[in-house]
Amino acid sequence: MHRAKLMVPLAKRKAKEQLELEYKSKSGNPLARMEELQIDLSIREARLLNCFHEG
């Protein structure tokens, strides 16, 4: 259980870094894109937390 708690921040950081890379590589409306990324990140975080709670 303790190990899972340590993994969450790491996984969040990795997801955030990945999203930032994707953001930098794509053009378009930056503000709209940022909102999409925030929503995507929230969904990923929720999924990660669910995985840790279930497992």
C-alpha positions in Angstrom: 0.0 0.0 0.0 2.8 2.4 0.9 4.5 1.8 -2.4 1.3 2.6 -4.3 1.1 6.0 -2.6 4.6 6.8 -3.7 3.8 5.9 -7.3 0.9 8.3 -7.7 3.0 11.5 -7.6 5.5 10.0 -10.0 2.9 8.8 -12.4 1.2 12.3 -12.2 4.5 14.0 -13.0 5.1 11.6 -15.9 1.7 12.2 -17.4 2.1 16.0 -17.0 5.5 15.9 -18.8 4.0 13.8 -21.6 1.2 16.3 -22.0 3.6 19.2 -22.1 5.6 17.5 -24.8 2.4 16.9 -26.8 1.4 20.5 -26.3 4.7 21.8 -27.5 4.6 19.6 -30.6 1.1 20.7 -31.7 0.0 24.1 -33.0 -3.4 25.6 -33.0 -5.3 27.7 -30.5 -3.0 27.5 -27.4 -5.7 28.4 -24.8 -8.2 25.8 -26.2 -5.4 23.3 -26.3 -4.4 24.0 -22.7 -7.9 23.4 -21.6 -8.0 20.1 -23.4 -4.8 19.0 -21.8 -6.1 20.0 -18.3 -9.2 17.9 -18.9 -7.1 15.0 -20.2 -4.8 15.2 -17.2 -7.7 15.2 -14.8 -9.1 12.1 -16.5 -5.7 10.3 -16.4 -5.3 11.2 -12.7 -8.7 9.8 -11.9 -7.9 6.6 -13.7 -4.6 6.3 -11.9 -6.2 6.8 -8.5 -8.9 4.2 -9.4 -6.2 1.7 -10.3 -4.4 2.2 -7.0 -7.6 2.0 -5.0 -8.8 -1.2 -6.7 -5.5 -2.9 -6.8 
